Amino acid sequence: MTRRSGIGPERAKSRRGKTETQKRRGGLKKPRLRSSSASNHKTQAQITRERDEALAREKATAEVLRVISASPGDLAQVFQTILENAVRILEAKFGTLFLCEGDLVRPVAGVGLPPKLREFQAERGGFVPPPGLPLARLVETKKVAHLLDDPERLSPATKLGGARSQIAVPMLREGKVVGAIYIYRQEVKPFTDKQIELVSNFAAQAVIAIENARLLNEQRESLQQQTATSEVLQVISRSPSELLPVFDAILANATRLCDAKFGFLFLYEEDGLRAVAAHNVPPAFAEARNPAHLIRPAAGNPLREAIRTRQTIHNADLTLTRAYLERDPPAVDAVELGGIRTSIVIPMLKDNDLIGLIGIFRQQVRPFTDKQIALVQNFASQAVIAIENARLLNELRQRTDDLSESLQQQTATADVLKVISRSTFDLQAVLDTLVESAARLCAADNSAILMREGDTYRNCANYNFSREAAQYASAHPLQPGRGSVTGRVALDGRPIHIADVLADPEYNAAGYQQAFGYRTILGVPLLREGMTIGVFVLTRDKVSPFTAKQIELAETFADQAVIAIENVRLFDEIQNKSRQLAEASQHKSQFLANMSHELRTPLNAIIGVSEMLREDADALKQDTEPLDRVLGAGRHLLALINDILDLSKIEAGRMELQLEDFALAPLIDNVVKTIEPLAAKNENRVAVSCDATIGRLHGDQMRLRQALLNS
């Protein structure tokens, strides 16, 4: 198709005129035509180049998106694809992609790296960007950094890779730097705005890939954590009393899910740690450790810090800790034999008491995430649950073994308590039951309760005493001293047990021993508010020491005896207080009856005279306001006295209200008139703000007036 120029006749005529003029001046200028043709050719080449660059950018973007969609959880492949395309399209020499992990920055992808720079990055691992370098400025400013020729050659890329031109593009998520893409040239050649824009686009795609991978990994981690937790709980349920299988399962799952190299589980004993479980420990490190020995780490060691603080200790680099720098042997072995760089130590706590520690370790500088730390903390809680379950199960078995033996004792104790409840005021019956039950359940031949009377202790209840023995005990009260069990209990305030009185060098109560014929004797104090008020004594005719449980049972009977004695004492006190209250009440009634006449008579006289004076003043057309004040105050006081002297209302703890409708304004005016003299006496003034249309009120007029006066 022929393209028309659209030139009209006049325009054509003008152009012909110009051509003729040019011919007269020597013809057309051929060089100017060549210049125009060259310019058109240059423009066409530029358009072609820009088109090719745009196609290359679109192709690279499509390739990155394809990799992201094909491998949503494989960030390494995505990062490598992004970096390869960026280096190729920007005609650069090499590039690096960094990720931020807390305060550290770690290279995760590299393209075309010079060997020395590649070795340096691999050895350094994660690092804190030194101040002044482009990476530190990028993290601080969150902006693209474009650097041409570093004369001081500060950065490793310049010193080891020969970089002369570089751009650093931040990877931003929610305004926070999560990484950076670095592209380097080995000659001084600035990057164009479109090239920087392309890398910025790649950085955004990398952030999208990171976010997709994070969401996918969270789902996977959640499923793995649920599976691991279920596995640990299954082991706990299968082996409720065996802790080692539980510890092994916890440690294996914690190490695997946290992407760690190996781990230990310690139990806390005698201010030290004993390794009771280990997973995937390097052989050299395992050989250097003796599981039978307690570990007592020095100050600065993460294990010691966890013991001290009862908190999680997270070390990004163990080689920078105080313990390693001071060459603490456990820390040195951990780094040099175990290869540990990053570690977390989680305390196992029960009610803030340290049970043990879980240590998870990596052999490179790569901090653990908050979720990984929370996961190990959850495993630590499960370990504590397993330990507690095992303890409770062992205690339950022990208690079951003891139950048969103690059931009879509990039944007897219940019988004694029934006697105490039925015979609250019959102390002798309760004490007799106690000595009999104690002798029977503790397999004693004789028993007795001796109560303190002044400085001596006398027999007040006994079981299986012969008449001669009872007479001897009544005639020979015991005193505090080392010569008898009763005397020692009185001195020490604690149980005294003599397996054989004949073999005890301090025992000299020979008369008692001969009268009763015992060889083994037990004395338990009856304590009230820390004071010994009596002694519970059990004896056996043969040398047969009482067991710890029998001594404990005897202490229980002694406590019950104290309860019975205290009940009787309190009952006597209550009866005495009741008699005193009755007398006080009678005196009060007599006082009120006498005062009733003394108070009402003069007050009625005052009211009567005031009424008469008011009538006279009213008849004489005089001011009755002062008399109204006296009369109102007198009637109010009489009403109060009537209430106070109403004994039935006082004893019932209530007052009856006289409800009625009354005008509120006159009542307020009356109150003001009553208190104005007192206010004027103290040079005060009573001011009332009351609407004249305040109306009427339904209530007790006298009570309201009293409340206003009191306020």
Salt bridges, closest charged atoms under 4 A:
ASP52 OD1 - ARG51 NH2 3.30
GLU91 OE1 - LYS189 NZ 3.61
GLU101 OE2 - ARG106 NH2 2.46
ASP149 OD1 - ARG164 NE 2.83
GLU211 OE1 - ARG173 NH1 3.56
GLU211 OE2 - ARG214 NH2 2.33
GLU218 OE2 - ARG214 NH1 2.58
GLU218 OE2 - LYS371 NZ 2.42
ASP259 OD2 - ARG366 NH2 2.94
GLU269 OE1 - ARG274 NE 2.93
ASP271 OD1 - ARG304 NH1 3.60
GLU305 OE1 - ARG308 NH2 2.66
ASP317 OD2 - ARG341 NH2 2.88
GLU326 OE2 - ARG322 NE 3.25
GLU336 OE2 - ARG327 NH2 3.00
ASP351 OD2 - LYS350 NZ 3.41
GLU388 OE2 - LYS350 NZ 4.00
GLU388 OE2 - ARG391 NH2 2.20
GLU395 OE2 - ARG391 NH1 2.46
ASP402 OD1 - LYS549 NZ 2.87
GLU405 OE1 - LYS549 NZ 3.50
GLU453 OE1 - ARG458 NE 3.36
ASP492 OD2 - ARG482 NH1 3.19
ASP492 OD2 - ARG494 NH2 3.67
ASP500 OD2 - ARG519 NH2 2.80
ASP504 OD1 - ARG488 NH2 2.89
GLU506 OE1 - ARG482 NH2 3.60
GLU506 OE1 - ARG488 NH2 3.83
GLU566 OE1 - ARG528 NE 3.39
GLU566 OE2 - ARG569 NH2 2.16
GLU573 OE2 - ARG569 NH1 2.41
GLU611 OE2 - ARG635 NH2 2.72
GLU625 OE2 - ARG629 NH2 2.77
ASP628 OD1 - ARG614 NE 2.32
ASP643 OD1 - LYS649 NZ 3.71
ASP643 OD2 - ARG703 NH2 2.48
ASP646 OD2 - LYS649 NZ 3.66
GLU651 OE2 - LYS588 NZ 3.92
GLU656 OE2 - ARG654 NH1 3.48
ASP661 OD1 - HIS698 ND1 2.79
ASP669 OD2 - LYS673 NZ 3.30
GLU676 OE1 - ARG629 NH2 2.94
ASP700 OD2 - ARG703 NE 3.77
